[in-house]
């Protein structure tokens, strides 16, 4: 009889512990969900604030001088940040109506910035303003792979403006925008590169680089400026102070001649595809090889 009571007591203790653990986990999950909902709500509020602020910024940039826009406006940089916030919200929030509303507003801002970039290309000859307009659809496997490719393009060439549009979003302006380029007439994804070439279906990194050949030289220039800042401590150097040109006649090895303006004199460098070397040092190295 005593053993039976002990057994019952043991089962009651186990049951009590199980119930306690269950409610503890339930409360913890409820707390986590509440925190997540608060984070998403705060995120949505911040996105809306950013969007409203950027509308005003868009109008200001229309009259800005070229030298403040060549490297990409703060509006374009801020839009990249908003895009990441929206992607996070899409992946963590079940309120699809609110997310769709934010995506529509963001799409409007993207179209505005795209139109601004076209104006800047006309206003600022010689600018390195490049754009990629990307139309995708839901449940499109090639679109997923295309997204990874565009992420790699953005990583290699941060100054390229990439505008992404969900063609399944119930928003007439996206359809109208797509109709200009006959988007619906071919397979998805669709890329419009620098407003000149249209690509239906998956497009690789190499194909994008081939379609915008200026990217290679521009990347060398950006790397040159970063080299001067990080390796030689020339913090005040900007893209406007430097230039790089591909040297012709050497088919075996890619070589660039780069120049940095410093006061009244120019410093020359050679880029051999691996490192930037002052031209005088490069001449001495070539002479030693010849000897």
C-alpha positions as CSV (number, residue, x, y, z in Angstrom):
1,X,0.0,0.0,0.0
2,X,2.9,2.3,0.9
3,X,4.7,1.5,-2.3
4,X,1.5,2.3,-4.3
5,X,1.2,5.7,-2.6
6,X,4.9,6.4,-3.4
7,X,4.2,5.4,-7.0
8,X,1.2,7.7,-7.3
9,X,3.1,10.5,-5.7
10,X,6.0,9.9,-8.1
11,X,3.6,10.1,-11.1
12,X,2.0,13.2,-9.7
13,X,5.4,14.9,-9.3
14,X,6.3,13.9,-12.9
15,X,3.0,15.2,-14.1
16,X,3.4,18.4,-12.2
17,X,6.9,18.9,-13.7
18,X,5.6,18.2,-17.2
19,X,2.8,20.7,-16.8
20,X,5.2,23.3,-15.4
21,X,7.6,22.8,-18.2
22,X,4.8,22.9,-20.8
23,X,3.5,26.2,-19.4
24,X,7.0,27.6,-19.1
25,X,7.7,26.8,-22.8
26,X,4.3,28.1,-23.7
27,X,4.9,31.4,-21.9
28,X,8.4,31.7,-23.4
29,X,7.1,31.1,-27.0
30,X,4.3,33.6,-26.4
31,X,6.8,36.1,-25.1
32,X,9.1,35.4,-28.1
33,X,6.1,35.9,-30.5
34,X,5.1,39.1,-28.7
35,X,8.7,40.4,-29.0
36,X,8.8,39.4,-32.7
37,X,5.4,41.1,-33.4
38,X,6.7,44.3,-31.6
39,X,9.9,44.2,-33.7
40,X,7.9,43.7,-37.0
41,X,5.5,46.5,-36.0
42,X,8.5,48.8,-35.2
43,X,10.1,47.8,-38.5
44,X,7.0,48.6,-40.4
45,X,6.8,52.0,-38.7
46,X,10.4,52.7,-39.5
47,X,10.0,51.7,-43.1
48,X,7.1,54.1,-43.5
49,X,9.0,56.9,-41.9
50,X,12.0,56.2,-44.2
51,X,9.7,56.1,-47.2
52,X,8.1,59.5,-46.4
53,X,11.5,61.1,-45.7
54,X,12.9,59.7,-49.0
55,X,10.1,61.2,-51.0
56,X,11.3,64.7,-49.9
57,X,14.9,63.7,-50.5
58,X,14.0,62.7,-54.0
59,X,12.8,66.2,-54.8
60,X,16.0,67.7,-53.3
61,X,18.3,65.4,-55.4
62,X,16.7,66.6,-58.6
63,X,18.6,69.9,-58.3
64,X,21.8,68.5,-56.8
65,X,25.1,69.0,-58.6
66,X,26.6,66.1,-60.5
67,X,29.6,65.7,-58.3
68,X,27.4,64.8,-55.4
69,X,25.5,62.2,-57.4
70,X,28.0,60.3,-59.4
71,X,28.9,57.9,-56.7
72,X,25.2,57.1,-55.9
73,X,22.8,59.3,-54.0
74,X,22.1,58.8,-50.3
75,X,18.5,58.1,-51.5
76,X,19.8,55.1,-53.5
77,X,21.8,53.9,-50.5
78,X,18.9,54.3,-48.1
79,X,16.6,52.4,-50.5
80,X,19.0,49.4,-50.3
81,X,18.5,49.5,-46.6
82,X,14.7,49.7,-46.9
83,X,14.8,46.8,-49.3
84,X,16.6,44.7,-46.8
85,X,14.0,45.7,-44.1
86,X,11.2,44.7,-46.4
87,X,12.8,41.3,-47.2
88,X,13.1,40.7,-43.4
89,X,9.5,41.7,-42.8
90,X,8.3,39.4,-45.7
91,X,10.2,36.4,-44.1
92,X,9.0,37.1,-40.5
93,X,5.5,38.5,-40.7
94,X,2.2,36.8,-41.6
95,X,0.3,40.0,-42.2
96,X,0.6,39.8,-46.0
97,X,-1.7,42.8,-46.6
98,X,0.5,45.2,-44.6
99,X,3.6,43.8,-46.3
100,X,2.0,44.2,-49.8
101,X,1.1,47.8,-49.0
102,X,4.7,48.5,-48.0
103,X,6.0,46.8,-51.2
104,X,3.7,49.0,-53.3
105,X,5.0,52.2,-51.6
106,X,8.5,51.0,-52.0
107,X,7.9,50.1,-55.7
108,X,6.8,53.7,-56.3
109,X,10.0,55.0,-54.7
110,X,12.1,52.6,-56.8
111,X,10.4,53.9,-60.0
112,X,11.0,57.5,-58.8
113,X,14.7,56.8,-58.2
114,X,15.0,55.0,-61.6
115,X,13.5,58.0,-63.4
116,X,16.0,60.2,-61.4
117,X,18.9,58.0,-62.5
118,X,17.8,58.5,-66.1
119,X,17.8,62.2,-65.7
120,X,21.2,62.1,-64.1
121,X,22.7,60.2,-67.0
122,X,21.5,63.0,-69.3
123,X,22.5,65.7,-66.9
124,X,25.9,64.3,-65.9
125,X,27.8,63.0,-69.0
126,X,30.5,60.5,-68.2
127,X,28.8,59.4,-65.0
128,X,29.1,55.8,-63.8
129,X,25.4,55.5,-63.1
130,X,24.2,52.0,-64.1
131,X,20.8,50.5,-63.5
132,X,19.4,47.0,-63.5
133,X,15.6,46.7,-63.4
134,X,14.6,43.2,-62.3
135,X,11.1,41.8,-62.7
136,X,10.3,38.5,-60.8
137,X,7.4,36.3,-59.9
138,X,6.4,34.2,-57.0
139,X,7.1,30.5,-57.2
140,X,9.7,31.0,-59.9
141,X,12.8,28.9,-59.3
142,X,15.0,30.8,-61.9
143,X,13.9,34.0,-60.1
144,X,15.4,32.7,-56.9
145,X,18.7,32.0,-58.6
146,X,18.6,35.4,-60.3
147,X,18.3,37.0,-56.9
148,X,21.5,35.4,-55.8
149,X,23.2,36.6,-59.0
150,X,22.1,40.2,-58.4
151,X,23.3,40.0,-54.8
152,X,26.7,39.1,-56.2
153,X,26.6,41.9,-58.7
154,X,25.8,44.3,-55.9
155,X,28.7,42.9,-53.9
156,X,31.1,43.4,-56.7
157,X,29.8,46.7,-58.0
158,X,28.1,48.5,-55.1
159,X,27.4,51.6,-57.2
160,X,25.0,49.8,-59.5
161,X,21.4,50.6,-58.8
162,X,19.2,47.5,-58.8
163,X,15.4,47.9,-58.8
164,X,13.3,44.8,-58.0
165,X,9.7,44.5,-58.9
166,X,7.2,41.7,-57.9
167,X,5.2,41.3,-61.1
168,X,2.5,39.3,-59.2
169,X,1.9,42.3,-56.8
170,X,-1.5,43.7,-57.5
171,X,-0.3,47.1,-58.5
172,X,-1.1,48.6,-61.9
173,X,1.9,50.9,-62.1
174,X,4.3,47.8,-62.0
175,X,2.3,46.3,-64.9
176,X,2.5,49.6,-66.8
177,X,6.2,49.9,-66.1
178,X,6.6,46.3,-67.4
179,X,4.6,46.9,-70.5
180,X,7.1,49.5,-71.6
181,X,9.7,46.7,-72.0
182,X,7.2,44.0,-73.0
183,X,8.0,42.1,-69.9
184,X,5.0,39.7,-70.1
185,X,5.9,38.5,-73.6
186,X,8.8,36.3,-72.4
187,X,9.8,34.0,-69.5
188,X,10.7,35.3,-66.1
189,X,12.9,36.6,-64.6
190,X,13.4,39.7,-66.7
191,X,16.3,42.1,-66.5
192,X,16.6,45.5,-68.2
193,X,20.3,46.5,-68.2
194,X,21.1,50.2,-68.4
195,X,17.8,50.8,-70.1
196,X,19.3,49.3,-73.3
197,X,19.3,45.5,-73.3
198,X,16.4,43.2,-72.2
199,X,17.1,39.7,-71.0
200,X,14.3,37.1,-70.5
201,X,15.1,34.1,-68.3
202,X,18.0,33.5,-66.0
203,X,21.0,35.8,-66.7
204,X,24.4,34.9,-65.2
205,X,26.9,37.3,-63.6
206,X,29.2,36.9,-66.6
207,X,26.4,37.8,-69.0
208,X,25.5,40.9,-67.0
209,X,29.2,42.0,-66.9
210,X,29.4,41.4,-70.7
211,X,26.3,43.6,-71.3
212,X,27.8,46.4,-69.1
213,X,31.5,46.4,-70.1
214,X,32.2,49.6,-68.3
215,X,31.9,47.8,-64.9
216,X,35.4,46.3,-65.2
217,X,37.2,49.6,-65.6
218,X,35.0,51.3,-63.0
219,X,35.8,48.5,-60.5
220,X,39.5,49.1,-61.0
221,X,39.0,52.8,-60.4
222,X,37.1,52.1,-57.1
223,X,39.7,49.6,-56.0
224,X,42.4,52.1,-56.8
225,X,40.8,54.7,-54.6
226,X,40.3,52.2,-51.8
227,X,44.0,51.2,-52.1
228,X,45.1,54.8,-51.8
229,X,42.9,55.3,-48.7
230,X,43.7,52.0,-46.9
231,X,47.3,51.2,-48.0
232,X,48.7,54.7,-48.4
233,X,46.7,56.7,-45.9
234,X,45.3,59.2,-48.4
235,X,41.9,59.5,-46.7
236,X,40.9,62.7,-48.6
237,X,41.1,61.0,-52.1
238,X,37.8,60.7,-54.0
239,X,36.8,59.2,-57.3
240,X,36.8,62.6,-58.8
241,X,40.6,62.9,-58.1
242,X,41.5,59.6,-59.9
243,X,41.3,58.0,-63.2
244,X,42.1,54.5,-64.6
245,X,42.5,53.5,-68.3
246,X,43.0,50.0,-69.7
247,X,46.3,49.8,-71.5
248,X,46.0,48.4,-75.1
249,X,48.4,46.0,-76.8
250,X,48.9,43.5,-74.1
251,X,46.6,40.5,-74.8
252,X,48.3,38.2,-72.3
253,X,47.8,40.3,-69.2
254,X,45.3,42.9,-68.3
255,X,47.0,46.2,-67.3
256,X,45.6,49.6,-66.3
257,X,47.3,53.0,-66.1
258,X,45.9,54.9,-63.1
259,X,46.5,58.5,-62.1
260,X,45.8,60.4,-58.9
261,X,45.8,64.2,-58.8
262,X,47.7,65.6,-55.8
263,X,47.8,69.4,-55.9
264,X,49.6,70.5,-59.0
265,X,51.2,67.1,-59.8
266,X,49.9,63.7,-60.8
267,X,51.1,60.4,-59.4
268,X,50.9,57.4,-61.8
269,X,50.3,53.8,-60.9
270,X,50.1,50.6,-62.9
271,X,47.6,47.9,-62.0
272,X,48.6,44.4,-63.3
273,X,45.4,42.7,-62.3
274,X,46.7,41.9,-58.8
275,X,48.2,45.1,-57.2
276,X,48.7,48.8,-57.7
277,X,52.3,49.8,-58.1
278,X,53.7,53.3,-58.5
279,X,54.8,53.6,-62.1
280,X,58.5,54.4,-61.3
281,X,58.7,51.2,-59.2
282,X,57.0,49.3,-61.9
283,X,59.6,50.5,-64.5
284,X,62.5,49.5,-62.1
285,X,60.9,46.0,-61.7
286,X,60.6,45.6,-65.5
287,X,64.2,46.7,-66.0
288,X,65.4,44.1,-63.4
289,X,63.4,41.4,-65.3
290,X,65.0,42.5,-68.6
291,X,68.5,42.4,-67.0
